[in-house]
Amino acid sequence: MMKQLILVLGLCLLAAACVCGCTGTAETTVAVPEPLPGNITIINGDSEMVLDWDAITAMPAFEGYGYGVSTVGIKYGPYEVKGVRLTDLIALGGDFGPENLTWISAPDGYLWVFDYEQVQGGGFITLDDGLKEISAPPLTVIIMYEQDGLPLTYNDGGPYRMVIATDTPDVITEGSSWVKWVDTIEIK
């Protein structure tokens, strides 16, 4: 008898919750995430500059698409991306020419080295949606801070992620150079 009473009481509470929560008009509010705190340090020889979120997002932005593939063939994207051109950030650090390499690194120890041609958007392998190699359209290397109109989340590499971007959503690039959690740009 006690089990039946508990069952009936539970069903009554469930029904009351549904009536109270399932009737009337519901307003759906989507919370926009706050940008993650973070800085990027630009190092060029003895020169060092630290930029915070406000400084980075105040710079001229590139808006386009990013579509990557992992080394095991898992595609991610296409995403609408927004960020600062790597060339603009490097220019803040001083001289940069064909003899230089650019090291992009993250606090987890991941590092990717770009030569001068790659910093300019050249020298990358590009693929179609079937993962067949195609001729590279114009590419722009950016430090992304927004993905699909929202601040980049930590799980997606935020607050800053290095991305090879395009003007169209149908071009895939190798994801191994998409450095997550970028915190240092060093010109060597």
Accessible surface in RSA format (square Angstrom, percent):
REM  Atomic radii and reference values for relative SASA: ProtOr
REM  Chains: A
REM  Algorithm: Lee & Richards
REM  Probe-radius: 1.40
REM  Slices: 20
REM RES _ NUM      All-atoms   Total-Side   Main-Chain    Non-polar    All polar
REM                ABS   REL    ABS   REL    ABS   REL    ABS   REL    ABS   REL
RES MET A   1   188.28  97.5 147.96  97.9  40.33  96.0 132.00 112.2  56.29  74.6
RES MET A   2   131.84  68.3 125.83  83.3   6.01  14.3 120.28 102.3  11.56  15.3
RES LYS A   3   176.79  86.2 170.22 104.4   6.57  15.6 115.82 104.2  60.97  64.9
RES GLN A   4   118.12  66.1 116.51  85.1   1.61   3.8  40.49  86.2  77.62  58.9
RES LEU A   5   111.65  62.2 107.67  77.0   3.98  10.0 111.08  78.0   0.58   1.6
RES ILE A   6   108.84  61.9 106.67  79.5   2.17   5.2 106.97  77.0   1.87   5.1
RES LEU A   7   112.49  62.6 107.43  76.9   5.05  12.7 112.34  78.9   0.15   0.4
RES VAL A   8    83.89  55.2  83.54  75.6   0.35   0.8  83.89  72.9   0.00   0.0
RES LEU A   9   104.83  58.4 102.68  73.5   2.14   5.4 104.79  73.6   0.03   0.1
RES GLY A  10    35.91  44.3   0.00   N/A  35.91  44.3  30.32  83.2   5.59  12.5
RES LEU A  11   102.69  57.2  97.90  70.0   4.80  12.1  98.36  69.1   4.33  11.7
RES CYS A  12    74.13  56.1  64.99  72.5   9.14  21.5  25.04  63.4  49.10  52.9
RES LEU A  13   116.32  64.8 112.01  80.1   4.31  10.8 112.52  79.0   3.80  10.2
RES LEU A  14   120.92  67.3 116.48  83.3   4.44  11.2 120.04  84.3   0.88   2.4
RES ALA A  15    56.01  51.5  47.90  73.9   8.10  18.4  55.56  78.2   0.45   1.2
RES ALA A  16    50.71  46.6  43.06  66.5   7.65  17.4  50.08  70.5   0.63   1.7
RES ALA A  17    62.93  57.9  46.99  72.5  15.94  36.3  56.00  78.9   6.92  18.3
RES CYS A  18    64.11  48.5  58.88  65.7   5.23  12.3  20.10  50.9  44.02  47.5
RES VAL A  19    93.30  61.4  90.99  82.4   2.31   5.6  92.93  80.7   0.37   1.0
RES CYS A  20   107.69  81.5  76.27  85.1  31.42  73.8  33.52  84.9  74.17  80.0
RES GLY A  21    64.94  80.1   0.00   N/A  64.94  80.1  32.76  89.9  32.18  72.1
RES CYS A  22    90.14  68.2  53.59  59.8  36.55  85.9  27.48  69.6  62.66  67.6
RES THR A  23    92.17  65.6  70.39  71.4  21.78  51.9  55.99  75.2  36.18  54.7
RES GLY A  24    74.23  91.5   0.00   N/A  74.23  91.5  40.53 111.2  33.70  75.5
RES THR A  25   139.79  99.4 107.72 109.2  32.07  76.4  84.21 113.1  55.58  84.0
RES ALA A  26    98.44  90.5  62.57  96.6  35.87  81.6  68.47  96.4  29.96  79.4
RES GLU A  27   163.82  94.1 131.67  99.6  32.15  76.5  49.30  95.4 114.52  93.5
RES THR A  28   125.12  89.0  88.50  89.7  36.62  87.3  62.91  84.5  62.21  94.0
RES THR A  29   122.35  87.0  91.48  92.7  30.87  73.6  69.83  93.8  52.53  79.4
RES VAL A  30   118.85  78.2  97.69  88.4  21.16  51.0 100.76  87.6  18.08  49.1
RES ALA A  31    90.66  83.4  66.36 102.4  24.31  55.3  73.19 103.1  17.47  46.3
RES VAL A  32    96.70  63.6  77.18  69.9  19.51  47.0  77.37  67.2  19.33  52.4
RES PRO A  33    53.19  38.8  39.78  36.3  13.41  48.7  51.01  42.1   2.18  13.6
RES GLU A  34   144.70  83.1 130.68  98.9  14.02  33.4  60.06 116.2  84.64  69.1
RES PRO A  35    47.97  35.0  33.49  30.5  14.47  52.6  33.56  27.7  14.41  89.5
RES LEU A  36    53.58  29.8  52.07  37.3   1.51   3.8  52.50  36.9   1.09   2.9
RES PRO A  37   122.63  89.4 101.71  92.7  20.92  76.0 110.82  91.5  11.81  73.4
RES GLY A  38    26.17  32.3   0.00   N/A  26.17  32.3  19.47  53.4   6.70  15.0
RES ASN A  39    75.69  52.2  64.87  62.7  10.82  26.1   9.04  21.8  66.65  64.4
RES ILE A  40     0.00   0.0   0.00   0.0   0.00   0.0   0.00   0.0   0.00   0.0
RES THR A  41    27.13  19.3  27.09  27.5   0.04   0.1   7.95  10.7  19.18  29.0
RES ILE A  42     0.97   0.6   0.00   0.0   0.97   2.3   0.00   0.0   0.97   2.6
RES ILE A  43    38.09  21.7  38.09  28.4   0.00   0.0  38.09  27.4   0.00   0.0
RES ASN A  44    28.63  19.7  21.62  20.9   7.01  16.9   1.99   4.8  26.64  25.7
RES GLY A  45    61.07  75.3   0.00   N/A  61.07  75.3  43.05 118.2  18.01  40.3
RES ASP A  46   160.79 112.6 121.38 120.8  39.41  93.2  43.75 103.0 117.04 116.7
RES SER A  47    56.82  48.0  46.35  61.9  10.46  24.1  35.10  74.8  21.71  30.4
RES GLU A  48   117.19  67.3  83.58  63.2  33.61  80.0  21.21  41.0  95.98  78.4
RES MET A  49    66.05  34.2  60.89  40.3   5.17  12.3  62.52  53.2   3.53   4.7
RES VAL A  50    85.93  56.5  58.25  52.7  27.68  66.7  58.25  50.6  27.68  75.1
RES LEU A  51    19.61  10.9  18.93  13.5   0.68   1.7  19.61  13.8   0.00   0.0
RES ASP A  52    70.66  49.5  68.10  67.8   2.56   6.1  24.42  57.5  46.25  46.1
RES TRP A  53    48.43  19.4  47.67  23.1   0.77   1.8  34.47  18.4  13.96  22.6
RES ASP A  54   103.46  72.5  98.33  97.9   5.13  12.1  30.89  72.7  72.57  72.4
RES ALA A  55    39.61  36.4  26.44  40.8  13.17  30.0  35.72  50.3   3.89  10.3
RES ILE A  56     0.00   0.0   0.00   0.0   0.00   0.0   0.00   0.0   0.00   0.0
RES THR A  57    44.11  31.4  24.01  24.3  20.10  47.9  13.79  18.5  30.33  45.8
RES ALA A  58    86.90  79.9  47.01  72.5  39.89  90.7  58.18  81.9  28.72  76.1
RES MET A  59    32.57  16.9  24.97  16.5   7.61  18.1  26.92  22.9   5.66   7.5
RES PRO A  60    96.35  70.2  83.74  76.3  12.60  45.8  96.02  79.3   0.32   2.0
RES ALA A  61    38.26  35.2  10.28  15.9  27.98  63.6  10.28  14.5  27.98  74.1
RES PHE A  62    17.32   8.7  15.86   9.8   1.47   3.8  17.32  10.5   0.00   0.0
RES GLU A  63   119.60  68.7  96.07  72.7  23.53  56.0  25.38  49.1  94.22  76.9
RES GLY A  64    10.97  13.5   0.00   N/A  10.97  13.5   6.96  19.1   4.01   9.0
RES TYR A  65    65.18  30.4  64.71  36.8   0.47   1.2  24.00  18.0  41.18  50.8
RES GLY A  66     0.72   0.9   0.00   N/A   0.72   0.9   0.72   2.0   0.00   0.0
RES TYR A  67    19.85   9.3  18.01  10.2   1.84   4.8   5.57   4.2  14.27  17.6
RES GLY A  68     0.00   0.0   0.00   N/A   0.00   0.0   0.00   0.0   0.00   0.0
RES VAL A  69    11.12   7.3   9.29   8.4   1.82   4.4   9.29   8.1   1.82   4.9
RES SER A  70    35.04  29.6  25.76  34.4   9.28  21.4  29.54  62.9   5.50   7.7
RES THR A  71   124.13  88.3  83.72  84.9  40.41  96.3  67.59  90.8  56.54  85.5
RES VAL A  72   121.04  79.6  86.41  78.2  34.63  83.4  95.11  82.6  25.93  70.3
RES GLY A  73    34.99  43.2   0.00   N/A  34.99  43.2  17.62  48.4  17.37  38.9
RES ILE A  74   113.35  64.5 109.25  81.4   4.09   9.9 113.35  81.6   0.00   0.0
RES LYS A  75    82.46  40.2  58.02  35.6  24.44  58.2  36.08  32.5  46.38  49.4
RES TYR A  76    47.81  22.3  43.17  24.6   4.65  12.1  43.25  32.5   4.57   5.6
RES GLY A  77    29.88  36.8   0.00   N/A  29.88  36.8   3.21   8.8  26.67  59.7
RES PRO A  78    65.63  47.8  44.52  40.6  21.11  76.7  44.66  36.9  20.97 130.4
RES TYR A  79    44.82  20.9  44.43  25.3   0.39   1.0  23.14  17.4  21.68  26.7
RES GLU A  80   103.58  59.5 101.36  76.7   2.22   5.3  23.75  45.9  79.83  65.2
RES VAL A  81     4.33   2.8   0.00   0.0   4.33  10.4   1.32   1.1   3.01   8.2
RES LYS A  82    59.20  28.9  59.12  36.3   0.08   0.2  13.47  12.1  45.73  48.7
RES GLY A  83     0.00   0.0   0.00   N/A   0.00   0.0   0.00   0.0   0.00   0.0
RES VAL A  84     0.00   0.0   0.00   0.0   0.00   0.0   0.00   0.0   0.00   0.0
RES ARG A  85    81.66  34.3  81.66  41.6   0.00   0.0  20.21  27.6  61.44  37.2
RES LEU A  86     0.00   0.0   0.00   0.0   0.00   0.0   0.00   0.0   0.00   0.0
RES THR A  87    45.86  32.6  39.28  39.8   6.58  15.7  30.65  41.2  15.21  23.0
RES ASP A  88    45.57  31.9  41.63  41.4   3.94   9.3   9.57  22.5  36.00  35.9
RES LEU A  89     0.00   0.0   0.00   0.0   0.00   0.0   0.00   0.0   0.00   0.0
RES ILE A  90     2.01   1.1   2.01   1.5   0.00   0.0   2.01   1.4   0.00   0.0
RES ALA A  91    71.02  65.3  47.10  72.7  23.92  54.4  53.17  74.9  17.85  47.3
RES LEU A  92    75.61  42.1  56.42  40.4  19.19  48.2  60.38  42.4  15.22  41.0
RES GLY A  93     6.59   8.1   0.00   N/A   6.59   8.1   2.11   5.8   4.48  10.0
RES GLY A  94    40.14  49.5   0.00   N/A  40.14  49.5  33.41  91.7   6.73  15.1
RES ASP A  95   134.62  94.3 122.69 122.1  11.93  28.2  42.11  99.1  92.51  92.3
RES PHE A  96    45.71  22.9  14.58   9.0  31.13  81.0  15.59   9.5  30.12  86.2
RES GLY A  97     9.36  11.5   0.00   N/A   9.36  11.5   8.89  24.4   0.47   1.1
RES PRO A  98   105.01  76.5  83.65  76.3  21.36  77.6  83.84  69.2  21.17 131.6
RES GLU A  99   144.27  82.8 106.57  80.6  37.70  89.8  74.00 143.1  70.27  57.4
RES ASN A 100    23.82  16.4  22.69  21.9   1.13   2.7   0.02   0.0  23.81  23.0
RES LEU A 101    77.36  43.1  77.36  55.3   0.01   0.0  77.36  54.3   0.01   0.0
RES THR A 102     0.00   0.0   0.00   0.0   0.00   0.0   0.00   0.0   0.00   0.0
RES TRP A 103    80.60  32.3  80.30  38.9   0.30   0.7  79.61  42.4   0.99   1.6
RES ILE A 104     0.00   0.0   0.00   0.0   0.00   0.0   0.00   0.0   0.00   0.0
RES SER A 105    25.45  21.5  25.45  34.0   0.00   0.0  13.12  27.9  12.33  17.3
RES ALA A 106     7.45   6.9   0.07   0.1   7.38  16.8   0.13   0.2   7.32  19.4
RES PRO A 107   100.49  73.2  61.27  55.9  39.22 142.6  71.23  58.8  29.26 181.9
RES ASP A 108    95.01  66.6  52.16  51.9  42.85 101.3  43.86 103.2  51.15  51.0
RES GLY A 109    62.25  76.8   0.00   N/A  62.25  76.8  38.13 104.6  24.13  54.0
RES TYR A 110    89.72  41.9  82.41  46.9   7.31  19.0  80.29  60.3   9.44  11.6
RES LEU A 111    71.19  39.6  51.59  36.9  19.59  49.3  51.59  36.2  19.59  52.7
RES TRP A 112    81.19  32.6  79.49  38.5   1.70   4.0  74.70  39.8   6.49  10.5
RES VAL A 113    60.31  39.7  42.98  38.9  17.33  41.8  42.98  37.3  17.33  47.0
RES PHE A 114     0.00   0.0   0.00   0.0   0.00   0.0   0.00   0.0   0.00   0.0
RES ASP A 115    59.39  41.6  57.85  57.6   1.54   3.6  22.40  52.7  36.99  36.9
RES TYR A 116    70.41  32.9  69.64  39.6   0.77   2.0  32.88  24.7  37.53  46.3
RES GLU A 117   100.25  57.6  94.91  71.8   5.35  12.7  36.73  71.0  63.53  51.9
RES GLN A 118    36.84  20.6  36.84  26.9   0.00   0.0   1.13   2.4  35.71  27.1
RES VAL A 119     2.79   1.8   0.09   0.1   2.70   6.5   0.09   0.1   2.70   7.3
RES GLN A 120    90.87  50.8  61.02  44.6  29.85  71.1  29.31  62.4  61.56  46.7
RES GLY A 121     9.12  11.2   0.00   N/A   9.12  11.2   2.36   6.5   6.76  15.2
RES GLY A 122    25.49  31.4   0.00   N/A  25.49  31.4  24.31  66.7   1.18   2.6
RES GLY A 123    52.11  64.3   0.00   N/A  52.11  64.3  23.05  63.3  29.06  65.1
RES PHE A 124    28.57  14.3  12.86   8.0  15.71  40.9  16.04   9.7  12.53  35.9
RES ILE A 125    79.78  45.4  74.87  55.8   4.90  11.8  77.65  55.9   2.13   5.8
RES THR A 126     1.51   1.1   0.33   0.3   1.18   2.8   0.00   0.0   1.51   2.3
RES LEU A 127    23.09  12.9  23.09  16.5   0.00   0.0  23.09  16.2   0.00   0.0
RES ASP A 128    49.51  34.7  49.51  49.3   0.00   0.0  20.97  49.3  28.54  28.5
RES ASP A 129    79.33  55.6  74.53  74.2   4.81  11.4  31.77  74.8  47.57  47.4
RES GLY A 130    58.69  72.4   0.00   N/A  58.69  72.4  35.22  96.6  23.47  52.6
RES LEU A 131    67.26  37.5  46.85  33.5  20.41  51.3  46.85  32.9  20.41  54.9
RES LYS A 132   145.53  71.0 140.61  86.3   4.92  11.7  94.21  84.8  51.32  54.7
RES GLU A 133   126.17  72.4  96.72  73.2  29.45  70.1  28.73  55.6  97.44  79.6
RES ILE A 134    60.05  34.2  46.43  34.6  13.62  32.8  54.68  39.4   5.38  14.6
RES SER A 135   107.40  90.8  82.11 109.6  25.29  58.2  50.14 106.8  57.26  80.2
RES ALA A 136    59.12  54.4  26.60  41.1  32.51  74.0  26.81  37.8  32.30  85.6
RES PRO A 137    43.09  31.4  30.49  27.8  12.61  45.8  39.03  32.2   4.06  25.3
RES PRO A 138   112.90  82.3  97.04  88.5  15.86  57.7 108.90  89.9   4.00  24.8
RES LEU A 139    12.80   7.1   0.54   0.4  12.25  30.8   0.57   0.4  12.23  32.9
RES THR A 140    31.17  22.2  28.45  28.8   2.72   6.5  11.25  15.1  19.92  30.1
RES VAL A 141     3.85   2.5   0.00   0.0   3.85   9.3   0.00   0.0   3.85  10.4
RES ILE A 142     0.00   0.0   0.00   0.0   0.00   0.0   0.00   0.0   0.00   0.0
RES ILE A 143     0.00   0.0   0.00   0.0   0.00   0.0   0.00   0.0   0.00   0.0
RES MET A 144     0.33   0.2   0.33   0.2   0.00   0.0   0.33   0.3   0.00   0.0
RES TYR A 145     4.59   2.1   4.59   2.6   0.00   0.0   3.08   2.3   1.51   1.9
RES GLU A 146    42.40  24.3  42.27  32.0   0.14   0.3   1.21   2.3  41.20  33.6
RES GLN A 147    22.82  12.8  18.09  13.2   4.72  11.2   4.06   8.6  18.75  14.2
RES ASP A 148    78.87  55.2  58.28  58.0  20.59  48.7  30.59  72.0  48.28  48.2
RES GLY A 149    57.00  70.3   0.00   N/A  57.00  70.3  31.03  85.1  25.97  58.2
RES LEU A 150    74.44  41.5  74.36  53.2   0.07   0.2  74.36  52.2   0.07   0.2
RES PRO A 151    19.28  14.1  17.08  15.6   2.20   8.0  17.08  14.1   2.20  13.7
RES LEU A 152     3.82   2.1   0.27   0.2   3.55   8.9   1.09   0.8   2.74   7.4
RES THR A 153    59.72  42.5  54.95  55.7   4.77  11.4  56.31  75.6   3.41   5.2
RES TYR A 154   131.10  61.2 129.02  73.4   2.09   5.4  90.21  67.8  40.89  50.4
RES ASN A 155   124.50  85.9 108.90 105.2  15.59  37.5  27.91  67.2  96.59  93.4
RES ASP A 156    49.30  34.5  48.58  48.3   0.73   1.7   0.87   2.1  48.43  48.3
RES GLY A 157     0.00   0.0   0.00   N/A   0.00   0.0   0.00   0.0   0.00   0.0
RES GLY A 158     0.21   0.3   0.00   N/A   0.21   0.3   0.00   0.0   0.21   0.5
RES PRO A 159    19.79  14.4  19.13  17.4   0.65   2.4  19.76  16.3   0.02   0.1
RES TYR A 160     0.71   0.3   0.71   0.4   0.00   0.0   0.71   0.5   0.00   0.0
RES ARG A 161    20.90   8.8  20.90  10.7   0.00   0.0   0.00   0.0  20.90  12.7
RES MET A 162     0.00   0.0   0.00   0.0   0.00   0.0   0.00   0.0   0.00   0.0
RES VAL A 163     0.00   0.0   0.00   0.0   0.00   0.0   0.00   0.0   0.00   0.0
RES ILE A 164     2.17   1.2   0.81   0.6   1.35   3.3   0.81   0.6   1.35   3.7
RES ALA A 165     0.00   0.0   0.00   0.0   0.00   0.0   0.00   0.0   0.00   0.0
RES THR A 166     4.72   3.4   3.57   3.6   1.15   2.7   4.26   5.7   0.46   0.7
RES ASP A 167    99.77  69.9  80.56  80.2  19.21  45.4  32.87  77.4  66.90  66.7
RES THR A 168    64.68  46.0  63.96  64.8   0.73   1.7  57.89  77.8   6.79  10.3
RES PRO A 169    58.15  42.4  56.45  51.5   1.70   6.2  56.66  46.8   1.48   9.2
RES ASP A 170    88.27  61.8  81.74  81.4   6.54  15.5  36.15  85.1  52.12  52.0
RES VAL A 171     9.62   6.3   7.23   6.5   2.40   5.8   7.23   6.3   2.40   6.5
RES ILE A 172     0.00   0.0   0.00   0.0   0.00   0.0   0.00   0.0   0.00   0.0
RES THR A 173     1.05   0.7   1.05   1.1   0.00   0.0   1.02   1.4   0.03   0.0
RES GLU A 174    80.54  46.2  79.32  60.0   1.21   2.9  18.25  35.3  62.28  50.9
RES GLY A 175     8.25  10.2   0.00   N/A   8.25  10.2   1.57   4.3   6.68  15.0
RES SER A 176    35.14  29.7  22.71  30.3  12.43  28.6  21.54  45.9  13.60  19.1
RES SER A 177     4.90   4.1   4.90   6.5   0.00   0.0   3.62   7.7   1.28   1.8
RES TRP A 178     6.81   2.7   0.82   0.4   5.98  14.0   0.82   0.4   5.98   9.7
RES VAL A 179     0.25   0.2   0.00   0.0   0.25   0.6   0.25   0.2   0.00   0.0
RES LYS A 180    70.45  34.4  66.91  41.1   3.54   8.4  27.04  24.3  43.41  46.2
RES TRP A 181    54.12  21.7  51.65  25.0   2.47   5.8  52.16  27.8   1.96   3.2
RES VAL A 182     2.97   2.0   0.00   0.0   2.97   7.2   0.00   0.0   2.97   8.1
RES ASP A 183    46.07  32.3  44.39  44.2   1.68   4.0  17.11  40.3  28.96  28.9
RES THR A 184    28.35  20.2  28.35  28.7   0.00   0.0  11.90  16.0  16.45  24.9
RES ILE A 185     0.00   0.0   0.00   0.0   0.00   0.0   0.00   0.0   0.00   0.0
RES GLU A 186    43.36  24.9  43.36  32.8   0.00   0.0   1.40   2.7  41.96  34.3
RES ILE A 187     6.36   3.6   0.38   0.3   5.98  14.4   0.38   0.3   5.98  16.2
RES LYS A 188   101.84  49.7  68.30  41.9  33.54  79.8  62.47  56.2  39.37  41.9
END  Absolute sums over single chains surface
CHAIN  1 A    10803.2       8486.9       2316.4       6586.0       4217.2
END  Absolute sums over all chains
TOTAL         10803.2       8486.9       2316.4       6586.0       4217.2
